[in-house]
C-alpha cells in the first residue's frame, strides 16, 4: 500500500477540504448584510469563520507532520529531559 493512501492521509485531506469549504462559506455568510427580521440569528458566522480557520491551520500542520517535517518542540530543548 502506498504511503500517501494511508488512512491518516485520507482523513487529513478530507478534514482540510471540509474545513476550507466551511471557512470560505462562513466568511461569505458573515459578510452578507443581515435581514431585517424578528427571528434571532442562531449561528454567529464570524465565530464560525475564525474557529474553522483555526482548525484548518491545525489540519495543515498535521499534514506537514505526516510529510515528515518536524513542527513541534524539541524534547531535548530547554526544559526537556
Chimera marker file (.cmm) of the C-alpha trace (Angstrom):
<marker_set name="trace">
<marker id="1" x="0.000" y="0.000" z="0.000" r="1" g="1" b="0" radius="0.5"/>
<marker id="2" x="1.260" y="3.442" z="-0.870" r="1" g="1" b="0" radius="0.5"/>
<marker id="3" x="2.380" y="5.807" z="1.864" r="1" g="1" b="0" radius="0.5"/>
<marker id="4" x="0.047" y="8.511" z="0.582" r="1" g="1" b="0" radius="0.5"/>
<marker id="5" x="-3.019" y="6.252" z="0.603" r="1" g="1" b="0" radius="0.5"/>
<marker id="6" x="-2.779" y="5.644" z="4.326" r="1" g="1" b="0" radius="0.5"/>
<marker id="7" x="-5.911" y="6.262" z="6.402" r="1" g="1" b="0" radius="0.5"/>
<marker id="8" x="-4.152" y="9.175" z="8.140" r="1" g="1" b="0" radius="0.5"/>
<marker id="9" x="-3.763" y="10.939" z="4.801" r="1" g="1" b="0" radius="0.5"/>
<marker id="10" x="-7.340" y="10.258" z="3.747" r="1" g="1" b="0" radius="0.5"/>
<marker id="11" x="-8.752" y="11.689" z="6.973" r="1" g="1" b="0" radius="0.5"/>
<marker id="12" x="-6.374" y="14.672" z="6.935" r="1" g="1" b="0" radius="0.5"/>
<marker id="13" x="-7.124" y="15.586" z="3.314" r="1" g="1" b="0" radius="0.5"/>
<marker id="14" x="-10.862" y="15.240" z="3.951" r="1" g="1" b="0" radius="0.5"/>
<marker id="15" x="-10.554" y="17.450" z="7.048" r="1" g="1" b="0" radius="0.5"/>
<marker id="16" x="-8.546" y="20.091" z="5.166" r="1" g="1" b="0" radius="0.5"/>
<marker id="17" x="-11.058" y="20.127" z="2.302" r="1" g="1" b="0" radius="0.5"/>
<marker id="18" x="-14.069" y="20.253" z="4.610" r="1" g="1" b="0" radius="0.5"/>
<marker id="19" x="-12.622" y="22.929" z="6.867" r="1" g="1" b="0" radius="0.5"/>
<marker id="20" x="-11.528" y="25.006" z="3.888" r="1" g="1" b="0" radius="0.5"/>
<marker id="21" x="-15.045" y="24.844" z="2.487" r="1" g="1" b="0" radius="0.5"/>
<marker id="22" x="-16.572" y="25.701" z="5.863" r="1" g="1" b="0" radius="0.5"/>
<marker id="23" x="-14.191" y="28.638" z="6.335" r="1" g="1" b="0" radius="0.5"/>
<marker id="24" x="-14.975" y="30.057" z="2.893" r="1" g="1" b="0" radius="0.5"/>
<marker id="25" x="-18.729" y="29.553" z="3.320" r="1" g="1" b="0" radius="0.5"/>
<marker id="26" x="-18.788" y="31.084" z="6.804" r="1" g="1" b="0" radius="0.5"/>
<marker id="27" x="-16.700" y="34.023" z="5.597" r="1" g="1" b="0" radius="0.5"/>
<marker id="28" x="-19.122" y="34.599" z="2.746" r="1" g="1" b="0" radius="0.5"/>
<marker id="29" x="-22.115" y="34.224" z="5.064" r="1" g="1" b="0" radius="0.5"/>
<marker id="30" x="-20.700" y="36.614" z="7.677" r="1" g="1" b="0" radius="0.5"/>
<marker id="31" x="-20.061" y="39.268" z="5.021" r="1" g="1" b="0" radius="0.5"/>
<marker id="32" x="-23.657" y="39.380" z="3.855" r="1" g="1" b="0" radius="0.5"/>
<marker id="33" x="-25.972" y="42.047" z="5.253" r="1" g="1" b="0" radius="0.5"/>
<marker id="34" x="-28.450" y="40.942" z="7.895" r="1" g="1" b="0" radius="0.5"/>
<marker id="35" x="-32.081" y="40.515" z="7.057" r="1" g="1" b="0" radius="0.5"/>
<marker id="36" x="-34.452" y="42.735" z="8.992" r="1" g="1" b="0" radius="0.5"/>
<marker id="37" x="-36.493" y="40.168" z="10.846" r="1" g="1" b="0" radius="0.5"/>
<marker id="38" x="-37.735" y="39.445" z="14.336" r="1" g="1" b="0" radius="0.5"/>
<marker id="39" x="-36.199" y="35.957" z="14.387" r="1" g="1" b="0" radius="0.5"/>
<marker id="40" x="-32.795" y="35.738" z="16.096" r="1" g="1" b="0" radius="0.5"/>
<marker id="41" x="-29.716" y="34.638" z="14.202" r="1" g="1" b="0" radius="0.5"/>
<marker id="42" x="-28.740" y="31.272" z="15.698" r="1" g="1" b="0" radius="0.5"/>
<marker id="43" x="-25.293" y="30.977" z="14.173" r="1" g="1" b="0" radius="0.5"/>
<marker id="44" x="-22.519" y="33.515" z="14.743" r="1" g="1" b="0" radius="0.5"/>
<marker id="45" x="-20.870" y="33.316" z="11.325" r="1" g="1" b="0" radius="0.5"/>
<marker id="46" x="-17.798" y="35.408" z="12.223" r="1" g="1" b="0" radius="0.5"/>
<marker id="47" x="-17.109" y="32.997" z="15.106" r="1" g="1" b="0" radius="0.5"/>
<marker id="48" x="-17.547" y="30.003" z="12.792" r="1" g="1" b="0" radius="0.5"/>
<marker id="49" x="-15.100" y="31.614" z="10.342" r="1" g="1" b="0" radius="0.5"/>
<marker id="50" x="-12.421" y="32.090" z="13.000" r="1" g="1" b="0" radius="0.5"/>
<marker id="51" x="-12.973" y="28.669" z="14.600" r="1" g="1" b="0" radius="0.5"/>
<marker id="52" x="-12.914" y="26.782" z="11.276" r="1" g="1" b="0" radius="0.5"/>
<marker id="53" x="-9.833" y="28.747" z="10.191" r="1" g="1" b="0" radius="0.5"/>
<marker id="54" x="-8.021" y="27.786" z="13.396" r="1" g="1" b="0" radius="0.5"/>
<marker id="55" x="-8.930" y="24.127" z="12.937" r="1" g="1" b="0" radius="0.5"/>
<marker id="56" x="-7.799" y="24.377" z="9.307" r="1" g="1" b="0" radius="0.5"/>
<marker id="57" x="-4.401" y="25.634" z="10.480" r="1" g="1" b="0" radius="0.5"/>
<marker id="58" x="-4.080" y="22.631" z="12.809" r="1" g="1" b="0" radius="0.5"/>
<marker id="59" x="-5.057" y="20.249" z="9.995" r="1" g="1" b="0" radius="0.5"/>
<marker id="60" x="-2.442" y="21.753" z="7.653" r="1" g="1" b="0" radius="0.5"/>
<marker id="61" x="0.219" y="21.488" z="10.378" r="1" g="1" b="0" radius="0.5"/>
<marker id="62" x="-0.806" y="17.853" z="10.881" r="1" g="1" b="0" radius="0.5"/>
<marker id="63" x="-0.366" y="17.264" z="7.137" r="1" g="1" b="0" radius="0.5"/>
<marker id="64" x="3.156" y="18.723" z="7.335" r="1" g="1" b="0" radius="0.5"/>
<marker id="65" x="3.896" y="16.355" z="10.219" r="1" g="1" b="0" radius="0.5"/>
<marker id="66" x="2.653" y="13.430" z="8.127" r="1" g="1" b="0" radius="0.5"/>
<marker id="67" x="5.052" y="14.514" z="5.357" r="1" g="1" b="0" radius="0.5"/>
<marker id="68" x="7.940" y="14.175" z="7.790" r="1" g="1" b="0" radius="0.5"/>
<marker id="69" x="8.575" y="17.786" z="8.768" r="1" g="1" b="0" radius="0.5"/>
<marker id="70" x="9.039" y="18.294" z="12.488" r="1" g="1" b="0" radius="0.5"/>
<marker id="71" x="6.838" y="21.178" z="13.648" r="1" g="1" b="0" radius="0.5"/>
<marker id="72" x="6.778" y="20.554" z="17.405" r="1" g="1" b="0" radius="0.5"/>
<marker id="73" x="9.161" y="21.497" z="20.159" r="1" g="1" b="0" radius="0.5"/>
<marker id="74" x="12.412" y="19.652" z="20.696" r="1" g="1" b="0" radius="0.5"/>
<marker id="75" x="12.149" y="17.263" z="23.603" r="1" g="1" b="0" radius="0.5"/>
<marker id="76" x="15.846" y="17.806" z="24.375" r="1" g="1" b="0" radius="0.5"/>
<marker id="77" x="15.491" y="21.575" z="24.416" r="1" g="1" b="0" radius="0.5"/>
<marker id="78" x="15.291" y="23.999" z="27.266" r="1" g="1" b="0" radius="0.5"/>
<marker id="79" x="13.015" y="22.040" z="29.587" r="1" g="1" b="0" radius="0.5"/>
<marker id="80" x="13.208" y="18.591" z="28.044" r="1" g="1" b="0" radius="0.5"/>
<marker id="81" x="14.960" y="15.649" z="29.541" r="1" g="1" b="0" radius="0.5"/>
<link id1="1" id2="2" r="1" g="1" b="0" radius="0.2"/>
<link id1="2" id2="3" r="1" g="1" b="0" radius="0.2"/>
<link id1="3" id2="4" r="1" g="1" b="0" radius="0.2"/>
<link id1="4" id2="5" r="1" g="1" b="0" radius="0.2"/>
<link id1="5" id2="6" r="1" g="1" b="0" radius="0.2"/>
<link id1="6" id2="7" r="1" g="1" b="0" radius="0.2"/>
<link id1="7" id2="8" r="1" g="1" b="0" radius="0.2"/>
<link id1="8" id2="9" r="1" g="1" b="0" radius="0.2"/>
<link id1="9" id2="10" r="1" g="1" b="0" radius="0.2"/>
<link id1="10" id2="11" r="1" g="1" b="0" radius="0.2"/>
<link id1="11" id2="12" r="1" g="1" b="0" radius="0.2"/>
<link id1="12" id2="13" r="1" g="1" b="0" radius="0.2"/>
<link id1="13" id2="14" r="1" g="1" b="0" radius="0.2"/>
<link id1="14" id2="15" r="1" g="1" b="0" radius="0.2"/>
<link id1="15" id2="16" r="1" g="1" b="0" radius="0.2"/>
<link id1="16" id2="17" r="1" g="1" b="0" radius="0.2"/>
<link id1="17" id2="18" r="1" g="1" b="0" radius="0.2"/>
<link id1="18" id2="19" r="1" g="1" b="0" radius="0.2"/>
<link id1="19" id2="20" r="1" g="1" b="0" radius="0.2"/>
<link id1="20" id2="21" r="1" g="1" b="0" radius="0.2"/>
<link id1="21" id2="22" r="1" g="1" b="0" radius="0.2"/>
<link id1="22" id2="23" r="1" g="1" b="0" radius="0.2"/>
<link id1="23" id2="24" r="1" g="1" b="0" radius="0.2"/>
<link id1="24" id2="25" r="1" g="1" b="0" radius="0.2"/>
<link id1="25" id2="26" r="1" g="1" b="0" radius="0.2"/>
<link id1="26" id2="27" r="1" g="1" b="0" radius="0.2"/>
<link id1="27" id2="28" r="1" g="1" b="0" radius="0.2"/>
<link id1="28" id2="29" r="1" g="1" b="0" radius="0.2"/>
<link id1="29" id2="30" r="1" g="1" b="0" radius="0.2"/>
<link id1="30" id2="31" r="1" g="1" b="0" radius="0.2"/>
<link id1="31" id2="32" r="1" g="1" b="0" radius="0.2"/>
<link id1="32" id2="33" r="1" g="1" b="0" radius="0.2"/>
<link id1="33" id2="34" r="1" g="1" b="0" radius="0.2"/>
<link id1="34" id2="35" r="1" g="1" b="0" radius="0.2"/>
<link id1="35" id2="36" r="1" g="1" b="0" radius="0.2"/>
<link id1="36" id2="37" r="1" g="1" b="0" radius="0.2"/>
<link id1="37" id2="38" r="1" g="1" b="0" radius="0.2"/>
<link id1="38" id2="39" r="1" g="1" b="0" radius="0.2"/>
<link id1="39" id2="40" r="1" g="1" b="0" radius="0.2"/>
<link id1="40" id2="41" r="1" g="1" b="0" radius="0.2"/>
<link id1="41" id2="42" r="1" g="1" b="0" radius="0.2"/>
<link id1="42" id2="43" r="1" g="1" b="0" radius="0.2"/>
<link id1="43" id2="44" r="1" g="1" b="0" radius="0.2"/>
<link id1="44" id2="45" r="1" g="1" b="0" radius="0.2"/>
<link id1="45" id2="46" r="1" g="1" b="0" radius="0.2"/>
<link id1="46" id2="47" r="1" g="1" b="0" radius="0.2"/>
<link id1="47" id2="48" r="1" g="1" b="0" radius="0.2"/>
<link id1="48" id2="49" r="1" g="1" b="0" radius="0.2"/>
<link id1="49" id2="50" r="1" g="1" b="0" radius="0.2"/>
<link id1="50" id2="51" r="1" g="1" b="0" radius="0.2"/>
<link id1="51" id2="52" r="1" g="1" b="0" radius="0.2"/>
<link id1="52" id2="53" r="1" g="1" b="0" radius="0.2"/>
<link id1="53" id2="54" r="1" g="1" b="0" radius="0.2"/>
<link id1="54" id2="55" r="1" g="1" b="0" radius="0.2"/>
<link id1="55" id2="56" r="1" g="1" b="0" radius="0.2"/>
<link id1="56" id2="57" r="1" g="1" b="0" radius="0.2"/>
<link id1="57" id2="58" r="1" g="1" b="0" radius="0.2"/>
<link id1="58" id2="59" r="1" g="1" b="0" radius="0.2"/>
<link id1="59" id2="60" r="1" g="1" b="0" radius="0.2"/>
<link id1="60" id2="61" r="1" g="1" b="0" radius="0.2"/>
<link id1="61" id2="62" r="1" g="1" b="0" radius="0.2"/>
<link id1="62" id2="63" r="1" g="1" b="0" radius="0.2"/>
<link id1="63" id2="64" r="1" g="1" b="0" radius="0.2"/>
<link id1="64" id2="65" r="1" g="1" b="0" radius="0.2"/>
<link id1="65" id2="66" r="1" g="1" b="0" radius="0.2"/>
<link id1="66" id2="67" r="1" g="1" b="0" radius="0.2"/>
<link id1="67" id2="68" r="1" g="1" b="0" radius="0.2"/>
<link id1="68" id2="69" r="1" g="1" b="0" radius="0.2"/>
<link id1="69" id2="70" r="1" g="1" b="0" radius="0.2"/>
<link id1="70" id2="71" r="1" g="1" b="0" radius="0.2"/>
<link id1="71" id2="72" r="1" g="1" b="0" radius="0.2"/>
<link id1="72" id2="73" r="1" g="1" b="0" radius="0.2"/>
<link id1="73" id2="74" r="1" g="1" b="0" radius="0.2"/>
<link id1="74" id2="75" r="1" g="1" b="0" radius="0.2"/>
<link id1="75" id2="76" r="1" g="1" b="0" radius="0.2"/>
<link id1="76" id2="77" r="1" g="1" b="0" radius="0.2"/>
<link id1="77" id2="78" r="1" g="1" b="0" radius="0.2"/>
<link id1="78" id2="79" r="1" g="1" b="0" radius="0.2"/>
<link id1="79" id2="80" r="1" g="1" b="0" radius="0.2"/>
<link id1="80" id2="81" r="1" g="1" b="0" radius="0.2"/>
</marker_set>
